């Protein structure tokens, strides 16, 4: 099953949990797609969704799992009528940053002391 952290968030009204699973049901990776209009009730955010809690199992990295999860998130956002996806990560996550850039994300800025 999913880690309790993700299972709890799968119930949130403003989020969609997207999971990549092996044929035996093992989670290979997951991400959370957050619909900002429902989260913030903001007209300024109505076109956006945020990707958060994104992980790929260490044994599955470099095998296309991350790309597949991003594609599913993009497709789901389009289905929801959202046109902009955002995400954040640590500057030290160079492999993740390369994946995001290949997928078409652009660096928007950096935050000091990012947790």
Backbone as CSV, one residue per row, in Angstrom:
resi,resn,N_x,N_y,N_z,CA_x,CA_y,CA_z,C_x,C_y,C_z
1,UNK,0.819,-1.197,0.000,0.000,0.000,0.000,0.853,1.247,0.000
2,UNK,0.191,2.359,-0.090,0.880,3.646,-0.087,1.308,4.021,1.316
3,UNK,2.378,4.777,1.382,2.803,5.281,2.674,1.674,6.122,3.257
4,UNK,1.497,6.100,4.564,0.416,6.881,5.188,0.437,8.356,4.779
5,UNK,1.617,8.910,4.573,1.746,10.311,4.167,0.946,10.594,2.897
6,UNK,1.066,9.709,1.916,0.356,9.900,0.659,-1.106,9.493,0.768
7,UNK,-1.368,8.431,1.474,-2.751,7.972,1.624,-3.617,9.045,2.261
8,UNK,-3.083,9.720,3.253,-3.814,10.800,3.923,-4.116,11.929,2.954
9,UNK,-3.167,12.270,2.125,-3.343,13.379,1.181,-4.249,13.016,0.011
10,UNK,-4.380,11.745,-0.275,-5.252,11.315,-1.370,-6.708,11.672,-1.101
11,UNK,-7.035,11.909,0.159,-8.402,12.236,0.551,-8.720,13.723,0.416
12,UNK,-7.717,14.578,0.263,-7.934,16.023,0.216,-8.729,16.404,-1.034
13,UNK,-9.693,17.290,-0.868,-10.597,17.667,-1.963,-9.883,18.396,-3.093
14,UNK,-8.818,19.117,-2.783,-8.152,19.926,-3.799,-6.948,19.226,-4.406
15,UNK,-6.784,17.931,-4.161,-5.621,17.229,-4.683,-6.006,15.942,-5.392
16,UNK,-5.108,15.534,-6.265,-5.234,14.240,-6.936,-3.899,13.537,-6.766
17,UNK,-3.930,12.360,-6.229,-2.735,11.554,-6.064,-2.535,10.716,-7.315
18,UNK,-1.356,10.810,-7.908,-1.026,10.048,-9.110,0.107,9.097,-8.739
19,UNK,-0.119,7.818,-8.945,0.822,6.790,-8.517,1.234,5.928,-9.702
20,UNK,2.518,5.631,-9.787,3.025,4.645,-10.742,3.264,3.370,-9.950
21,UNK,2.667,2.269,-10.411,2.778,1.012,-9.687,3.339,-0.088,-10.576
22,UNK,4.025,-1.028,-9.943,4.506,-2.208,-10.652,3.334,-3.155,-10.870
23,UNK,3.556,-4.185,-11.636,2.482,-5.155,-11.899,2.029,-5.873,-10.627
24,UNK,2.891,-5.898,-9.604,2.498,-6.527,-8.338,1.960,-5.519,-7.319
25,UNK,1.713,-4.266,-7.767,1.088,-3.271,-6.905,2.041,-2.435,-6.077
26,UNK,3.344,-2.639,-6.254,4.338,-1.851,-5.524,4.380,-0.428,-6.072
27,UNK,4.428,0.569,-5.179,4.534,1.962,-5.621,5.946,2.217,-6.136
28,UNK,6.053,2.617,-7.404,7.339,2.960,-8.011,7.627,4.438,-7.845
29,UNK,6.578,5.206,-7.706,6.686,6.648,-7.550,5.301,7.235,-7.431
30,UNK,5.261,8.484,-7.022,3.968,9.164,-6.883,4.180,10.665,-6.863
31,UNK,3.113,11.368,-7.106,3.107,12.813,-6.932,1.697,13.248,-6.579
32,UNK,1.609,14.435,-6.077,0.328,15.023,-5.713,0.095,16.234,-6.615
33,UNK,-1.058,16.292,-7.242,-1.438,17.424,-8.085,-2.457,18.241,-7.311
34,UNK,-2.118,19.485,-7.030,-2.962,20.361,-6.217,-3.599,21.429,-7.091
35,UNK,-4.904,21.487,-7.069,-5.690,22.473,-7.799,-5.738,23.757,-6.961
36,UNK,-5.035,24.801,-7.405,-4.917,26.022,-6.598,-6.226,26.766,-6.392
37,UNK,-7.142,26.736,-7.343,-8.381,27.490,-7.152,-9.147,26.948,-5.954
38,UNK,-9.097,25.633,-5.758,-9.769,25.067,-4.595,-8.962,25.253,-3.318
39,UNK,-7.652,25.222,-3.428,-6.806,25.365,-2.243,-6.831,26.791,-1.707
40,UNK,-6.630,27.761,-2.597,-6.498,29.150,-2.167,-7.742,29.999,-2.394
41,UNK,-8.717,29.466,-3.120,-9.921,30.238,-3.455,-9.552,31.583,-4.085
42,UNK,-8.606,31.551,-4.981,-8.078,32.777,-5.571,-8.312,32.804,-7.071
43,UNK,-8.921,33.855,-7.544,-9.139,34.045,-8.983,-7.797,34.086,-9.721
44,UNK,-6.781,34.658,-9.073,-5.465,34.776,-9.701,-4.801,33.415,-9.920
45,UNK,-5.222,32.410,-9.189,-4.600,31.078,-9.280,-5.458,30.072,-10.026
46,UNK,-6.569,30.505,-10.584,-7.538,29.544,-11.118,-7.020,28.726,-12.297
47,UNK,-5.970,29.151,-12.927,-5.430,28.439,-14.086,-4.287,27.497,-13.730
48,UNK,-3.897,27.443,-12.445,-2.680,26.750,-12.037,-2.934,25.509,-11.195
49,UNK,-1.997,24.609,-11.311,-1.921,23.461,-10.409,-0.472,23.334,-9.961
50,UNK,-0.286,22.771,-8.797,1.055,22.584,-8.259,1.326,21.089,-8.098
51,UNK,2.507,20.682,-8.510,2.962,19.321,-8.275,3.761,19.334,-6.983
52,UNK,3.405,18.449,-6.061,4.145,18.378,-4.806,4.302,16.914,-4.398
53,UNK,5.069,16.712,-3.359,5.274,15.360,-2.802,5.667,14.369,-3.895
54,UNK,6.540,14.785,-4.783,6.944,13.984,-5.936,8.120,13.089,-5.536
55,UNK,7.965,11.798,-5.738,9.088,10.899,-5.492,9.086,9.755,-6.490
56,UNK,10.265,9.248,-6.750,10.455,8.021,-7.507,11.369,7.146,-6.665
57,UNK,10.995,5.889,-6.506,11.800,4.947,-5.740,13.228,4.922,-6.282
58,UNK,14.204,4.836,-5.392,15.609,4.836,-5.819,15.899,3.759,-6.850
59,UNK,15.275,2.611,-6.709,15.523,1.509,-7.651,14.902,1.747,-9.019
60,UNK,14.013,2.728,-9.134,13.294,2.978,-10.393,13.754,4.246,-11.097
61,UNK,14.673,4.978,-10.505,15.138,6.223,-11.116,15.883,5.944,-12.414
62,UNK,15.677,6.828,-13.381,16.321,6.669,-14.678,15.610,5.691,-15.604
63,UNK,14.433,5.234,-15.221,13.680,4.252,-16.018,12.399,4.823,-16.629
64,UNK,12.209,6.141,-16.548,11.039,6.759,-17.154,9.846,6.921,-16.227
65,UNK,9.975,6.505,-14.978,8.857,6.608,-14.039,8.514,8.072,-13.772
66,UNK,9.521,8.906,-13.529,9.287,10.325,-13.273,8.617,11.014,-14.450
67,UNK,9.097,10.717,-15.662,8.517,11.306,-16.873,7.051,10.891,-16.998
68,UNK,6.789,9.631,-16.770,5.419,9.123,-16.853,4.502,9.810,-15.848
69,UNK,4.982,10.001,-14.634,4.181,10.684,-13.618,3.916,12.142,-14.015
70,UNK,4.936,12.827,-14.527,4.745,14.208,-14.972,3.736,14.274,-16.112
71,UNK,3.809,13.329,-17.048,2.872,13.306,-18.179,1.449,13.084,-17.691
72,UNK,1.279,12.167,-16.736,-0.060,11.938,-16.183,-0.575,13.181,-15.470
73,UNK,0.306,13.875,-14.749,-0.097,15.101,-14.065,-0.488,16.177,-15.073
74,UNK,0.286,16.308,-16.132,-0.021,17.281,-17.181,-1.371,16.967,-17.829
75,UNK,-1.605,15.710,-18.155,-2.868,15.307,-18.771,-4.051,15.570,-17.836
76,UNK,-3.878,15.263,-16.561,-4.945,15.485,-15.585,-5.217,16.981,-15.422
77,UNK,-4.166,17.796,-15.377,-4.343,19.245,-15.259,-5.120,19.786,-16.464
78,UNK,-4.778,19.329,-17.654,-5.505,19.754,-18.859,-6.965,19.355,-18.769
79,UNK,-7.217,18.126,-18.312,-8.595,17.650,-18.164,-9.377,18.528,-17.198
80,UNK,-8.687,19.059,-16.189,-9.302,19.922,-15.187,-9.427,21.375,-15.672
81,UNK,-8.909,21.669,-16.868,-8.963,23.025,-17.400,-7.851,23.921,-16.891
82,UNK,-6.802,23.345,-16.340,-5.681,24.112,-15.812,-4.581,24.162,-16.859
83,UNK,-3.935,25.314,-16.986,-2.968,25.482,-18.063,-1.541,25.703,-17.589
84,UNK,-1.326,25.813,-16.306,0.018,26.073,-15.788,0.317,25.117,-14.646
85,UNK,1.452,24.423,-14.725,1.908,23.564,-13.643,3.132,24.188,-12.991
86,UNK,3.182,24.132,-11.680,4.352,24.613,-10.946,4.833,23.504,-10.017
87,UNK,6.070,23.597,-9.605,6.640,22.683,-8.621,7.872,23.329,-8.032
88,UNK,8.372,22.750,-6.956,9.639,23.217,-6.412,10.446,22.019,-5.948
89,UNK,11.745,22.247,-5.834,12.642,21.197,-5.344,13.914,21.856,-4.830
90,UNK,14.702,21.081,-4.146,15.974,21.581,-3.635,16.967,21.754,-4.783
91,UNK,17.825,22.746,-4.678,18.851,22.978,-5.695,19.791,21.788,-5.809
92,UNK,19.915,21.001,-4.755,20.809,19.836,-4.756,20.223,18.646,-5.522
93,UNK,18.983,18.711,-5.923,18.334,17.599,-6.637,18.567,17.738,-8.142
94,UNK,19.835,17.604,-8.532,20.214,17.873,-9.924,19.531,16.925,-10.923
95,UNK,19.373,15.666,-10.584,18.705,14.734,-11.512,17.249,15.136,-11.706
96,UNK,16.583,15.528,-10.631,15.187,15.963,-10.733,15.093,17.235,-11.574
97,UNK,15.992,18.163,-11.347,15.985,19.423,-12.116,16.169,19.142,-13.599
98,UNK,17.060,18.223,-13.940,17.255,17.862,-15.352,15.976,17.280,-15.951
99,UNK,15.303,16.427,-15.187,14.029,15.866,-15.649,13.019,16.981,-15.889
100,UNK,12.876,17.884,-14.943,11.900,18.979,-15.073,12.218,19.846,-16.281
101,UNK,13.490,20.156,-16.487,13.874,20.979,-17.639,13.593,20.257,-18.955
102,UNK,13.906,18.953,-19.015,13.613,18.175,-20.236,12.114,18.137,-20.495
103,UNK,11.328,18.109,-19.442,9.877,18.055,-19.583,9.296,19.402,-20.021
104,UNK,10.061,20.488,-19.843,9.611,21.807,-20.287,9.418,22.830,-19.186
105,UNK,9.718,22.463,-17.953,9.631,23.437,-16.866,10.766,24.443,-16.982
106,UNK,10.498,25.663,-16.552,11.496,26.716,-16.523,11.750,27.126,-15.084
107,UNK,12.999,27.491,-14.801,13.339,27.972,-13.471,12.714,29.335,-13.258
108,UNK,11.939,29.448,-12.211,11.248,30.701,-11.896,12.015,31.515,-10.875
109,UNK,12.673,30.846,-9.965,13.442,31.544,-8.936,14.007,30.551,-7.948
110,UNK,14.697,31.077,-6.975,15.258,30.224,-5.923,14.883,30.810,-4.564
111,UNK,14.811,29.930,-3.586,14.521,30.347,-2.224,15.682,29.950,-1.330
112,UNK,16.183,30.890,-0.573,17.220,30.568,0.387,16.614,29.755,1.511
113,UNK,17.414,28.877,2.074,17.004,28.065,3.226,15.753,27.222,2.920
114,UNK,15.674,26.694,1.707,14.553,25.825,1.326,14.655,24.548,2.154
115,UNK,13.580,24.175,2.799,13.605,23.005,3.711,13.767,21.704,2.989
